[in-house]
């Protein structure tokens, strides 16, 4: 299993440690990430790994659209670029206090000019706000 992928899944869903992942979920995440990685020419595992590590400066369009693709595959964003707040809250509340999860999801669900920007902004917000869930 690619550890960067499993951590990315956690990060993508509020991420970076919000919920425990089963082996099946990690395998799904590996598949989502591998599929999304092939969609963006020139995008590397290293570039995606920077997102996972919270390195948000100099993020390019491919990295942002990778996050969008990943969130779509995970069910956290629809094809039109809308974040699926209810589903996110449901999934993230399995092992965290629901009111805290709701507050973070609401805070991080700001619609941007395009779907890639929305996905990336949500990802960055979740990453930076994950401490509020503990």
Protein Blocks (a to p, Z undefined) as FASTA:
>chain_A
ZZklmmmmmmmnopahiaccdfklmmmmmmmmmmmmmmpghiafklmmmmmnopaghiaf
klmmmmmmmmmmnopacfkopacfklmmmmmmmmpcfklmmmmmmmmmcccfblklmmmm
mmmmmmmmmmmmZZ
